[in-house]
């Protein structure tokens, strides 16, 4: 009511969790006669089949979705990485593992475009999954015993069962995630010959710009074999 009369912008988050209130909100907006000209109401929500259709119809709608394609997905992920984050560790394993997690992150998102052939159940993987996974890798490298090396069993379990697998409820979807973790994460990933698939290697550079230039050269069209 204060914003109605005095102006200003108001943000209501997670509207899908307060559907009953949204009905009241719509009535309040429609029935209020004198609305300040600078008043703006912003709302965030997940897709919900019981979201008030009338409220949707009177709103300007924006959608936030991951870009389409492996190239676009990895590029978007690396656009969120700072040079400081890239330089986090001097250990040789850090940058290749960071890129591999970014590739995994893009792959699990891109599989959704295949519908039930991609995932038996659609999952909302997001940036938080990538951030949590890279944070785990950082912590693991910080505590690594140089004589023993990395615990690949723990890494694969955390990625396939916890970080990304924590969202997954279907047994076959979980099996697929664990397969990605097993095939892509191991000592073999540091070899120059390693490929996620033909034409998709792990680069090793010093700057974000060099990584972005490399990503720009990836194929525009994804072959299904990548997934």
C-alpha positions as CSV (number, residue, x, y, z in Angstrom):
1,X,0.0,0.0,0.0
2,X,2.9,2.4,0.7
3,X,4.4,1.8,-2.7
4,X,0.9,2.2,-4.2
5,X,0.5,5.7,-2.8
6,X,4.1,7.0,-2.6
7,X,5.7,5.2,-5.5
8,X,8.7,2.9,-5.7
9,X,9.6,-0.6,-6.9
10,X,8.5,-3.7,-4.9
11,X,9.9,-7.2,-5.4
12,X,8.0,-10.3,-4.4
13,X,10.0,-13.5,-4.6
14,X,9.0,-17.1,-5.0
15,X,5.4,-16.3,-5.9
16,X,4.7,-20.1,-6.5
17,X,4.9,-20.5,-2.7
18,X,2.2,-18.1,-2.0
19,X,-0.6,-18.7,-4.5
20,X,-3.4,-17.7,-2.2
21,X,-1.7,-14.4,-1.5
22,X,-1.4,-13.7,-5.2
23,X,-5.2,-13.8,-5.6
24,X,-5.4,-11.1,-2.9
25,X,-2.6,-9.2,-4.6
26,X,-4.4,-9.1,-7.9
27,X,-7.6,-7.9,-6.4
28,X,-5.6,-5.1,-4.6
29,X,-4.0,-4.0,-7.8
30,X,-7.2,-4.0,-9.8
31,X,-9.4,-2.3,-7.1
32,X,-6.9,0.5,-6.2
33,X,-8.0,3.6,-8.0
34,X,-5.1,6.0,-7.3
35,X,-1.8,4.3,-8.1
36,X,1.4,6.4,-8.1
37,X,3.0,6.7,-11.5
38,X,6.4,5.4,-10.4
39,X,5.0,2.3,-8.7
40,X,6.3,-1.0,-10.2
41,X,5.7,-4.5,-8.9
42,X,8.3,-7.2,-9.8
43,X,7.7,-10.9,-9.0
44,X,9.7,-14.0,-9.3
45,X,8.2,-17.5,-9.6
46,X,8.8,-21.0,-10.8
47,X,6.4,-22.5,-13.3
48,X,3.2,-23.6,-11.5
49,X,-0.1,-24.8,-13.1
50,X,-2.1,-23.1,-10.4
51,X,-0.5,-19.7,-10.8
52,X,-3.3,-17.1,-11.2
53,X,-3.8,-16.9,-15.0
54,X,-5.4,-13.4,-14.6
55,X,-2.3,-12.1,-13.0
56,X,-0.1,-13.5,-15.8
57,X,-2.3,-11.9,-18.4
58,X,-1.9,-8.4,-16.9
59,X,1.8,-8.8,-16.4
60,X,4.9,-8.3,-18.6
61,X,6.7,-11.6,-18.5
62,X,10.4,-12.4,-18.6
63,X,11.9,-15.8,-18.6
64,X,15.4,-16.7,-17.4
65,X,16.6,-19.9,-19.1
66,X,20.0,-21.3,-19.9
67,X,21.3,-20.7,-23.4
68,X,20.9,-23.4,-26.0
69,X,23.9,-25.5,-27.0
70,X,27.1,-26.8,-25.4
71,X,29.1,-23.8,-26.6
72,X,26.7,-21.3,-25.3
73,X,26.3,-23.1,-22.0
74,X,30.0,-23.3,-21.3
75,X,30.5,-19.7,-22.4
76,X,27.8,-18.5,-20.0
77,X,29.3,-20.5,-17.2
78,X,32.8,-19.0,-17.8
79,X,31.3,-15.5,-18.0
80,X,30.5,-15.9,-14.3
81,X,34.0,-17.0,-13.4
82,X,36.5,-14.2,-12.4
83,X,40.2,-14.2,-13.0
84,X,40.6,-14.5,-9.2
85,X,38.6,-17.7,-9.2
86,X,40.6,-19.1,-12.1
87,X,43.8,-18.4,-10.2
88,X,42.5,-19.9,-7.0
89,X,45.0,-22.7,-6.9
90,X,48.5,-23.3,-8.4
91,X,47.9,-27.1,-8.4
92,X,47.9,-28.5,-11.9
93,X,44.6,-30.3,-11.3
94,X,42.5,-27.2,-10.6
95,X,41.9,-25.6,-14.0
96,X,41.2,-28.8,-15.9
97,X,38.8,-29.9,-13.1
98,X,37.1,-26.6,-13.2
99,X,36.5,-26.8,-16.9
100,X,35.3,-30.4,-16.6
101,X,32.7,-29.4,-14.0
102,X,31.6,-26.6,-16.3
103,X,31.3,-29.2,-19.2
104,X,29.3,-31.5,-16.9
105,X,27.1,-28.6,-15.8
106,X,26.3,-27.7,-19.4
107,X,25.7,-31.3,-20.5
108,X,23.1,-32.1,-17.7
109,X,21.3,-28.9,-18.7
110,X,21.4,-29.6,-22.4
111,X,20.0,-33.1,-22.0
112,X,16.6,-31.6,-21.1
113,X,16.1,-30.6,-24.8
114,X,15.7,-34.3,-25.6
115,X,12.7,-34.6,-23.3
116,X,12.2,-38.0,-21.8
117,X,15.1,-39.3,-23.8
118,X,17.4,-36.9,-22.0
119,X,16.0,-37.4,-18.5
120,X,13.2,-39.6,-17.4
121,X,12.2,-36.8,-15.0
122,X,13.0,-33.1,-15.8
123,X,15.4,-31.5,-13.3
124,X,16.1,-27.9,-12.7
125,X,19.9,-27.8,-12.6
126,X,21.2,-24.3,-12.0
127,X,24.2,-22.1,-11.3
128,X,24.1,-23.1,-7.6
129,X,25.0,-26.7,-8.6
130,X,28.0,-25.5,-10.5
131,X,29.1,-23.2,-7.7
132,X,28.8,-25.9,-5.0
133,X,30.7,-28.4,-7.2
134,X,33.6,-26.1,-7.8
135,X,33.7,-25.1,-4.2
136,X,33.9,-28.8,-3.3
137,X,36.8,-29.3,-5.7
138,X,38.6,-26.3,-4.2
139,X,38.2,-27.7,-0.7
140,X,39.4,-31.1,-1.9
141,X,42.5,-29.6,-3.5
142,X,43.2,-27.5,-0.4
143,X,43.3,-30.7,1.8
144,X,44.9,-33.0,-0.8
145,X,47.9,-35.1,0.3
146,X,50.4,-34.6,-2.5
147,X,51.8,-38.1,-2.0
148,X,48.4,-39.8,-2.1
149,X,46.8,-37.6,-4.8
150,X,43.1,-37.0,-5.3
151,X,40.4,-39.3,-4.1
152,X,38.5,-39.9,-7.3
153,X,36.0,-42.2,-5.7
154,X,34.9,-39.3,-3.4
155,X,34.9,-36.8,-6.3
156,X,32.7,-39.1,-8.4
157,X,30.4,-39.8,-5.5
158,X,30.0,-36.1,-4.7
159,X,29.2,-35.1,-8.3
160,X,27.0,-38.1,-9.2
161,X,25.2,-38.6,-5.9
162,X,25.3,-35.3,-4.0
163,X,26.0,-32.1,-5.9
164,X,24.0,-32.9,-9.1
165,X,22.7,-36.3,-8.1
166,X,21.0,-34.8,-5.1
167,X,18.3,-33.5,-7.4
168,X,17.8,-36.8,-9.2
169,X,15.1,-39.2,-8.1
170,X,15.0,-41.7,-11.0
171,X,17.4,-44.7,-10.8
172,X,18.4,-44.6,-14.5
173,X,19.0,-40.9,-14.4
174,X,21.2,-41.4,-11.4
175,X,23.1,-44.1,-13.2
176,X,23.7,-41.8,-16.1
177,X,25.1,-39.0,-13.8
178,X,27.4,-41.5,-12.2
179,X,28.6,-42.7,-15.6
180,X,29.5,-39.1,-16.5
181,X,31.4,-38.8,-13.3
182,X,33.2,-42.1,-13.8
183,X,34.1,-41.6,-17.5
184,X,35.1,-37.9,-17.3
185,X,36.7,-37.6,-13.9
186,X,40.0,-39.4,-13.2
187,X,43.7,-39.2,-13.7
188,X,43.1,-39.8,-17.4
189,X,41.4,-36.3,-17.7
190,X,44.8,-34.6,-17.4
191,X,46.3,-36.4,-20.4
192,X,46.6,-34.4,-23.6
193,X,44.7,-37.1,-25.5
194,X,41.6,-36.8,-23.3
195,X,38.3,-35.9,-25.0
196,X,34.8,-35.6,-23.6
197,X,33.9,-36.4,-27.2
198,X,35.7,-35.9,-30.5
199,X,36.5,-32.2,-30.8
200,X,35.8,-31.5,-27.1
201,X,39.1,-31.4,-25.2
202,X,40.1,-29.8,-21.9
203,X,42.0,-26.5,-22.5
204,X,44.7,-25.2,-20.2
205,X,45.1,-21.4,-20.2
206,X,46.1,-18.7,-17.8
207,X,43.4,-16.1,-18.4
208,X,39.6,-16.0,-18.8
209,X,39.9,-14.4,-22.2
210,X,41.9,-17.3,-23.5
211,X,39.3,-19.7,-22.2
212,X,36.5,-17.6,-23.9
213,X,38.5,-17.5,-27.2
214,X,38.8,-21.3,-27.0
215,X,35.1,-21.7,-26.3
216,X,34.2,-19.5,-29.2
217,X,35.8,-22.0,-31.5
218,X,33.6,-24.9,-30.3
219,X,31.1,-26.2,-32.8
220,X,27.8,-24.2,-33.1
221,X,25.8,-27.4,-33.7
222,X,26.0,-30.2,-31.1
223,X,26.1,-33.8,-32.3
224,X,23.9,-36.0,-30.0
225,X,27.0,-38.2,-29.3
226,X,28.3,-35.5,-26.9
227,X,25.5,-36.4,-24.5
